[in-house]
Amino acid sequence: MFYALDTSEARCGDYKQLAANRLSFPKNQEQKGHMSHTAVKTIAATALLVCAGAALAQNANGAGAANAALQNVLQLSASGSVEVPQDVLVMRLSTTKEGSDAAAVQAQLKEIIDAALKQAKRDAKPEQMEVRTGDFSLYPRNSKDGKISGWQGRAEIILEGKDFSRVSTTAGALQNLTVASTGFSLSREGREKVEGEAQAKAISAFKERATQMAKNFGFSSYTLREVSVSDNQTSGYMPMPMARSAALKSSMDAPVPVEAGKARVEVTVSGSVQLR
């Protein structure tokens, strides 16, 4: 006798339930005129095998379609950049002291820094010039036999702001401190002003490259699959050597000469396209 089996997902669920029921169905409860216990079990088992085969075939077809969709996919990236003048000046001023007593050296450093902070804060202004302390260190000096022969300490304050004249003039006026380093950077506001322009350049470069690559591979067009946009943080901070910087403070109350350079704001667009 031939039985037609429906291998749809819904019917396969019924077959699984039928097989579970018949596996626990007592033979002595078979009714006359109905299929035997063995026949039902055989049909249920066959149906399960057929359904399993159908599921495997469906998965294979789905995998094949997915693999086909991944063909002719191109990964690429492009960047766009804009150069902008650095608008933040950072100056580090330091002092060093030596002595045989650690507490005395520390007290001398503290006195100099406290006086410098008091003087610099009078000229401080939000964003234009901000004042803060920097490194404060104290370490022993050893003699030839390895014993502590004295102490040396170093302390610094940092002037930072967009008003270059205010920062450099204040640095030149601070007593008992020399310029350890100067550097420039780009503020967040300055970066945000040109970030959109750099992003537009990166997107345009990405589209042009995708179009050209598609033509090179013999395709007429492309569609965008996925894309990500990231900015490369470049502060442009360039500290000057300590020896050269210290020499800049040659006369008291004279502004320290400074000149800013340029920072590069760069945005990168990367992703994948489907060639068509």
ZAGUMI-420688 format. One record per residue (C-alpha): residue number from 1; y, x, z. Coordinates in Angstrom, 3 decimals. Example, Ala and Ser with C-alpha at 12.3 -4.5 7.8 and 13.67 -1.06 7.14 Angstrom:
<atoms>
+-----+----------+----------+----------+
|   n |       c2 |       c1 |       c3 |
+-----+----------+----------+----------+
|   1 |   -4.500 |   12.300 |    7.800 |
|   2 |   -1.060 |   13.670 |    7.140 |
+-----+----------+----------+----------+
</atoms>
This chain:
<atoms>
+-----+----------+----------+----------+
|   n |       c2 |       c1 |       c3 |
+-----+----------+----------+----------+
|   1 |    0.000 |    0.000 |    0.000 |
|   2 |    3.497 |    1.284 |   -0.856 |
|   3 |    6.464 |    0.903 |    1.447 |
|   4 |   10.045 |    1.561 |    0.319 |
|   5 |   12.059 |    3.500 |    2.889 |
|   6 |   15.819 |    3.209 |    3.305 |
|   7 |   17.161 |    6.673 |    4.268 |
|   8 |   20.663 |    5.572 |    5.128 |
|   9 |   22.079 |    6.796 |    8.413 |
|  10 |   21.817 |    3.345 |   10.000 |
|  11 |   18.172 |    2.812 |    8.962 |
|  12 |   17.184 |    6.304 |   10.077 |
|  13 |   18.365 |    5.365 |   13.549 |
|  14 |   16.109 |    2.287 |   13.439 |
|  15 |   13.156 |    4.431 |   12.363 |
|  16 |   13.702 |    6.769 |   15.298 |
|  17 |   13.678 |    3.821 |   17.691 |
|  18 |   10.569 |    2.369 |   16.015 |
|  19 |    8.736 |    5.662 |   16.322 |
|  20 |    9.655 |    5.921 |   19.986 |
|  21 |    8.429 |    2.395 |   20.679 |
|  22 |    5.150 |    2.766 |   18.763 |
|  23 |    4.258 |    6.049 |   20.338 |
|  24 |    4.025 |    4.184 |   23.653 |
|  25 |    2.560 |    0.950 |   22.211 |
|  26 |   -1.051 |    0.329 |   23.478 |
|  27 |   -3.645 |   -0.105 |   20.768 |
|  28 |   -5.263 |   -3.038 |   22.558 |
|  29 |   -2.060 |   -5.075 |   22.102 |
|  30 |   -2.218 |   -5.069 |   18.306 |
|  31 |   -2.044 |   -8.596 |   16.895 |
|  32 |   -4.069 |   -9.925 |   14.064 |
|  33 |   -2.250 |  -10.073 |   10.748 |
|  34 |    0.044 |   -7.183 |   11.661 |
|  35 |   -0.080 |   -3.538 |   10.639 |
|  36 |   -2.339 |   -1.422 |   12.773 |
|  37 |   -1.029 |    0.833 |   15.459 |
|  38 |   -1.965 |    3.912 |   13.423 |
|  39 |   -0.256 |    2.580 |   10.290 |
|  40 |    2.984 |    1.896 |   12.096 |
|  41 |    2.979 |    5.344 |   13.649 |
|  42 |    2.308 |    6.923 |   10.264 |
|  43 |    5.127 |    5.000 |    8.566 |
|  44 |    7.559 |    5.806 |   11.405 |
|  45 |    6.685 |    9.499 |   11.310 |
|  46 |    7.047 |    9.567 |    7.531 |
|  47 |   10.401 |    7.852 |    7.765 |
|  48 |   11.607 |   10.431 |   10.241 |
|  49 |   10.566 |   13.260 |    7.921 |
|  50 |   12.302 |   11.623 |    4.980 |
|  51 |   15.469 |   11.088 |    7.012 |
|  52 |   15.419 |   14.696 |    8.162 |
|  53 |   15.100 |   15.847 |    4.572 |
|  54 |   17.958 |   13.610 |    3.525 |
|  55 |   20.133 |   14.994 |    6.315 |
|  56 |   19.361 |   18.576 |    5.293 |
|  57 |   20.199 |   17.777 |    1.678 |
|  58 |   23.471 |   16.161 |    2.720 |
|  59 |   24.405 |   19.189 |    4.826 |
|  60 |   23.532 |   21.500 |    1.956 |
|  61 |   25.680 |   19.462 |   -0.408 |
|  62 |   28.556 |   19.543 |    2.092 |
|  63 |   28.230 |   23.321 |    2.517 |
|  64 |   28.173 |   23.743 |   -1.232 |
|  65 |   31.328 |   21.694 |   -1.592 |
|  66 |   33.020 |   23.719 |    1.144 |
|  67 |   32.019 |   26.986 |   -0.528 |
|  68 |   33.305 |   25.691 |   -3.829 |
|  69 |   36.622 |   24.793 |   -2.189 |
|  70 |   36.933 |   28.355 |   -0.860 |
|  71 |   36.685 |   29.852 |   -4.328 |
|  72 |   39.845 |   31.207 |   -5.944 |
|  73 |   41.672 |   31.411 |   -2.615 |
|  74 |   44.225 |   34.218 |   -2.384 |
|  75 |   45.571 |   35.774 |    0.816 |
|  76 |   49.035 |   37.306 |    0.588 |
|  77 |   52.223 |   38.050 |    2.499 |
|  78 |   55.858 |   38.811 |    1.758 |
|  79 |   58.882 |   39.877 |    3.776 |
|  80 |   62.615 |   39.362 |    3.671 |
|  81 |   65.230 |   41.360 |    5.578 |
|  82 |   68.948 |   41.425 |    6.260 |
|  83 |   70.954 |   44.331 |    7.674 |
|  84 |   73.600 |   43.476 |   10.226 |
|  85 |   75.934 |   45.642 |   12.366 |
|  86 |   74.694 |   46.242 |   15.892 |
|  87 |   76.899 |   44.410 |   18.330 |
|  88 |   75.783 |   45.596 |   21.780 |
|  89 |   76.609 |   48.999 |   23.283 |
|  90 |   74.490 |   50.396 |   26.122 |
|  91 |   75.669 |   53.432 |   28.077 |
|  92 |   73.757 |   55.128 |   30.878 |
|  93 |   75.724 |   57.302 |   33.281 |
|  94 |   73.988 |   59.472 |   35.834 |
|  95 |   74.504 |   61.974 |   38.625 |
|  96 |   72.193 |   64.510 |   40.277 |
|  97 |   72.316 |   66.038 |   43.724 |
|  98 |   70.326 |   68.742 |   45.502 |
|  99 |   69.903 |   69.709 |   49.127 |
| 100 |   67.522 |   70.776 |   51.845 |
| 101 |   67.488 |   67.365 |   53.522 |
| 102 |   66.132 |   64.335 |   51.644 |
| 103 |   68.184 |   61.810 |   53.609 |
| 104 |   71.398 |   63.715 |   52.939 |
| 105 |   70.702 |   63.889 |   49.191 |
| 106 |   69.953 |   60.179 |   49.112 |
| 107 |   73.152 |   59.391 |   51.015 |
| 108 |   75.226 |   61.421 |   48.533 |
| 109 |   73.698 |   59.596 |   45.560 |
| 110 |   74.281 |   56.227 |   47.192 |
| 111 |   77.934 |   57.037 |   47.910 |
| 112 |   78.605 |   58.005 |   44.281 |
| 113 |   76.816 |   54.966 |   42.845 |
| 114 |   78.506 |   52.532 |   45.231 |
| 115 |   81.941 |   53.872 |   44.298 |
| 116 |   81.152 |   53.765 |   40.570 |
| 117 |   79.846 |   50.190 |   40.782 |
| 118 |   82.956 |   49.051 |   42.647 |
| 119 |   85.203 |   50.623 |   40.027 |
| 120 |   83.209 |   49.408 |   36.996 |
| 121 |   82.897 |   45.835 |   38.228 |
| 122 |   86.669 |   45.470 |   38.215 |
| 123 |   86.551 |   45.714 |   34.423 |
| 124 |   83.326 |   43.765 |   33.973 |
| 125 |   83.321 |   40.563 |   31.946 |
| 126 |   80.358 |   38.335 |   30.981 |
| 127 |   78.822 |   39.455 |   27.666 |
| 128 |   81.784 |   41.800 |   27.017 |
| 129 |   80.660 |   44.314 |   29.650 |
| 130 |   78.042 |   43.947 |   32.336 |
| 131 |   77.264 |   46.510 |   35.025 |
| 132 |   73.948 |   47.216 |   36.731 |
| 133 |   72.135 |   50.046 |   38.463 |
| 134 |   69.491 |   52.074 |   36.685 |
| 135 |   67.065 |   54.736 |   37.833 |
| 136 |   67.271 |   56.036 |   41.406 |
| 137 |   64.789 |   58.801 |   42.151 |
| 138 |   64.293 |   61.480 |   44.794 |
| 139 |   61.646 |   64.184 |   44.596 |
| 140 |   60.878 |   67.497 |   46.370 |
| 141 |   61.355 |   70.983 |   45.000 |
| 142 |   58.593 |   73.423 |   45.839 |
| 143 |   58.797 |   77.149 |   46.428 |
| 144 |   56.416 |   79.703 |   44.950 |
| 145 |   53.999 |   79.282 |   47.855 |
| 146 |   53.819 |   75.494 |   47.249 |
| 147 |   55.933 |   74.463 |   50.227 |
| 148 |   58.858 |   72.071 |   49.987 |
| 149 |   62.041 |   74.111 |   49.715 |
| 150 |   64.485 |   71.323 |   49.020 |
| 151 |   65.136 |   67.939 |   47.456 |
| 152 |   66.652 |   66.784 |   44.203 |
| 153 |   67.794 |   63.271 |   43.414 |
| 154 |   69.088 |   61.396 |   40.415 |
| 155 |   70.817 |   58.007 |   40.156 |
| 156 |   72.389 |   56.091 |   37.307 |
| 157 |   74.343 |   52.992 |   36.414 |
| 158 |   74.255 |   51.109 |   33.111 |
| 159 |   77.175 |   49.618 |   31.221 |
| 160 |   76.254 |   47.128 |   28.515 |
| 161 |   78.278 |   44.739 |   26.402 |
| 162 |   79.797 |   43.680 |   23.091 |
| 163 |   83.262 |   45.049 |   23.831 |
| 164 |   82.763 |   48.650 |   22.752 |
| 165 |   86.256 |   49.701 |   23.788 |
| 166 |   85.903 |   48.242 |   27.285 |
| 167 |   82.493 |   49.848 |   27.809 |
| 168 |   83.467 |   53.299 |   26.528 |
| 169 |   86.799 |   53.337 |   28.401 |
| 170 |   85.109 |   52.371 |   31.668 |
| 171 |   82.450 |   55.031 |   31.140 |
| 172 |   85.126 |   57.687 |   30.679 |
| 173 |   86.952 |   56.642 |   33.832 |
| 174 |   84.010 |   56.771 |   36.251 |
| 175 |   84.143 |   59.827 |   38.502 |
| 176 |   81.189 |   62.058 |   39.427 |
| 177 |   79.083 |   60.545 |   36.618 |
| 178 |   78.259 |   61.924 |   33.194 |
| 179 |   76.943 |   60.058 |   30.161 |
| 180 |   73.172 |   60.431 |   30.037 |
| 181 |   72.677 |   58.409 |   26.838 |
| 182 |   74.307 |   55.876 |   24.579 |
| 183 |   72.588 |   53.352 |   22.380 |
| 184 |   73.162 |   50.223 |   20.327 |
| 185 |   71.227 |   47.023 |   19.846 |
| 186 |   71.537 |   43.608 |   18.237 |
| 187 |   72.183 |   40.585 |   20.436 |
| 188 |   70.140 |   37.396 |   20.234 |
| 189 |   73.133 |   35.550 |   18.818 |
| 190 |   73.614 |   38.188 |   16.141 |
| 191 |   69.949 |   37.976 |   15.188 |
| 192 |   69.937 |   34.187 |   15.013 |
| 193 |   72.959 |   34.172 |   12.656 |
| 194 |   71.049 |   36.033 |    9.934 |
| 195 |   67.457 |   35.087 |   10.763 |
| 196 |   67.650 |   32.009 |    8.523 |
| 197 |   68.827 |   34.145 |    5.608 |
| 198 |   65.986 |   36.614 |    6.121 |
| 199 |   63.514 |   33.731 |    6.359 |
| 200 |   64.758 |   32.229 |    3.091 |
| 201 |   64.338 |   35.604 |    1.393 |
| 202 |   60.784 |   35.940 |    2.733 |
| 203 |   59.774 |   32.451 |    1.573 |
| 204 |   61.252 |   33.053 |   -1.882 |
| 205 |   59.428 |   36.378 |   -2.147 |
| 206 |   56.158 |   34.704 |   -1.064 |
| 207 |   56.479 |   31.998 |   -3.727 |
| 208 |   57.371 |   34.490 |   -6.441 |
| 209 |   54.443 |   36.719 |   -5.538 |
| 210 |   51.998 |   33.785 |   -5.438 |
| 211 |   53.185 |   32.621 |   -8.879 |
| 212 |   52.859 |   36.097 |  -10.358 |
| 213 |   49.433 |   36.687 |   -8.804 |
| 214 |   48.187 |   33.347 |  -10.127 |
| 215 |   49.277 |   34.298 |  -13.655 |
| 216 |   47.702 |   37.744 |  -13.327 |
| 217 |   44.361 |   36.133 |  -12.448 |
| 218 |   44.583 |   33.721 |  -15.395 |
| 219 |   45.669 |   30.596 |  -13.511 |
| 220 |   48.635 |   28.414 |  -14.322 |
| 221 |   49.651 |   27.381 |  -10.814 |
| 222 |   48.712 |   27.325 |   -7.134 |
| 223 |   48.825 |   25.084 |   -4.089 |
| 224 |   49.644 |   26.210 |   -0.573 |
| 225 |   46.704 |   26.106 |    1.865 |
| 226 |   48.136 |   27.596 |    5.047 |
| 227 |   51.175 |   29.651 |    5.989 |
| 228 |   52.695 |   31.384 |    9.020 |
| 229 |   56.185 |   32.756 |    9.566 |
| 230 |   56.931 |   35.585 |   11.998 |
| 231 |   59.962 |   37.732 |   12.732 |
| 232 |   59.757 |   41.455 |   13.388 |
| 233 |   61.787 |   42.359 |   16.449 |
| 234 |   63.864 |   45.432 |   15.656 |
| 235 |   66.451 |   46.205 |   18.296 |
| 236 |   67.870 |   49.227 |   16.527 |
| 237 |   68.445 |   50.951 |   19.890 |
| 238 |   69.168 |   54.635 |   19.231 |
| 239 |   69.914 |   56.667 |   22.375 |
| 240 |   71.752 |   59.956 |   21.978 |
| 241 |   70.291 |   63.132 |   23.522 |
| 242 |   71.354 |   63.725 |   27.105 |
| 243 |   72.830 |   67.199 |   26.558 |
| 244 |   75.049 |   66.041 |   23.716 |
| 245 |   76.072 |   62.833 |   25.473 |
| 246 |   77.083 |   64.587 |   28.667 |
| 247 |   79.373 |   66.841 |   26.679 |
| 248 |   81.277 |   63.817 |   25.410 |
| 249 |   82.877 |   63.298 |   28.807 |
| 250 |   85.091 |   66.348 |   28.502 |
| 251 |   88.187 |   64.908 |   30.111 |
| 252 |   88.630 |   62.384 |   32.905 |
| 253 |   89.671 |   58.831 |   31.958 |
| 254 |   89.149 |   59.535 |   28.227 |
| 255 |   87.144 |   56.865 |   26.332 |
| 256 |   83.749 |   58.096 |   25.190 |
| 257 |   83.636 |   58.055 |   21.346 |
| 258 |   80.978 |   55.648 |   20.037 |
| 259 |   80.082 |   54.220 |   16.654 |
| 260 |   77.457 |   51.560 |   16.008 |
| 261 |   74.957 |   51.537 |   13.193 |
| 262 |   73.058 |   48.662 |   11.610 |
| 263 |   69.978 |   46.731 |   12.654 |
| 264 |   67.440 |   45.218 |   10.297 |
| 265 |   66.348 |   41.620 |   10.861 |
| 266 |   63.040 |   41.107 |    9.089 |
| 267 |   60.890 |   37.988 |    8.644 |
| 268 |   57.340 |   37.979 |    7.249 |
| 269 |   55.613 |   35.015 |    5.603 |
| 270 |   51.831 |   35.224 |    5.270 |
| 271 |   49.165 |   32.720 |    4.299 |
| 272 |   46.703 |   31.633 |    1.632 |
| 273 |   47.011 |   29.739 |   -1.660 |
| 274 |   44.503 |   27.924 |   -3.847 |
| 275 |   44.711 |   29.149 |   -7.442 |
| 276 |   44.589 |   26.375 |  -10.056 |
+-----+----------+----------+----------+
</atoms>
